[in-house]
């Protein structure tokens, strides 16, 4: 029985969860379609993997997928991990400016003594500094995959009409450089009316802190 469905974010695939899966024998990780032109195509993959009543877990941009999936499928709840917390009808492309992400990421970088240019998406963005600063090198080789999302999804209509009426948790990563902790906490309160729970680790927290992620999901 699949009780937990794990949905990766941008720049990764099901292999992102490889350190968490052995700790959650009732979980399954999915690969989102790299050629998807609509969000519904991504949701279909989640529905195919989930049993009725499963908990849907979305990492980063995967939050867009699990929120929409939960709105059209009988689920026990949604967990958003280091998430892009979406709003109904908001495209993934518009999310960045709507949430004030650039300012928040820059402030977080300065607080850590980093150059904001390396953590705010742009020409100087540094994947190693932003994503991999706390990840053991030996766990990385095949866990990051740039094939998802296709560029079309950033402008694709996001057909979520209202947040699904299911229990929703937000797990924020304490050392996240892409989505700093105060930023995620603010979005969780403003958009969902919940307090974010804090886990150790940076943005790719399932690679850096798999035990902490598994413990939180078991809860």
C-alpha positions, 0 to 999 in steps of 0.5 A, a space after each residue: 500500500 502506497 501511503 506517501 507519494 514523493 514528488 520532486 522539484 525542478 532540476 531533479 527526478 525520483 532519484 532525488 528521494 533515494 536517501 529517504 525511501 529506505 526509511 519510508 517503506 510505504 512511500 513511492 517516488 515519481 518522475 514527473 514528465 519532462 515533456 509536460 505542456 500542462 500541469 494536469 499531465 504532471 498530476 496524472 503521474 501522481 494520481 497513477 502512483 497514489 492509493 486513495 488516502 495517500 499523503 502527497 509530498 511536494 519538494 520545491 516546485 513540486 508543491 504546485 503539482 501536489 496541491 493540484 493533485 490533492 484538489 482532484 484526488 482523495 488524499 489524507 493530506 499534503 506536505 510541502 517541503 522547502 516549497 514554492 507555496 503556490 496560490 490559486 491561478 498563479 503561474 509558476 513564472 509569476 510566482 517569483 515576482 508575486 512573492 518578492 523572492 529576489 529581495 528575500 533571497 538577497 537578504 538571506 544571502 547577505 545575512 550569511 555573508 554571501 553575494 546575493 548574485 549567486 543565490 538569486 536566479 540570474 547570470 551569476 547564479 551558482 548551483 553549488 553555493 545555493 543548493 549543494 553547500 551542505 550535501 555530502 559529495 558522495 550522494 550526488 552523482 545522479 540525483 540532479 536532473 535538469 530535464 524537469 520542468 520544461 520551460 512551458 510549465 512556467 507560463 502554463 495556466 495553473 488551474 487550482 481554483 482554491 487550496 484543497 480542503 485537506 490537512 496541509 503542512 509546510 516543512 521549511 529548511 533552516 539553511 535553505 539559501 534559495 528559499 530562506 527560512 523567514 521567506 517560507 514562514 511568511 508564505 506559509 502564514 499568508 497563503 495557507 494560514 499555517 506555521 512552517 515546521 523547521 528541519 535542518 538542512 539546505 534546499 535539497 534537504 532530502 539529500 542532506 538530511 534524509 533522516 530528518 525528512 523521514 521522521 517529519 513525514 512519519 509524523 
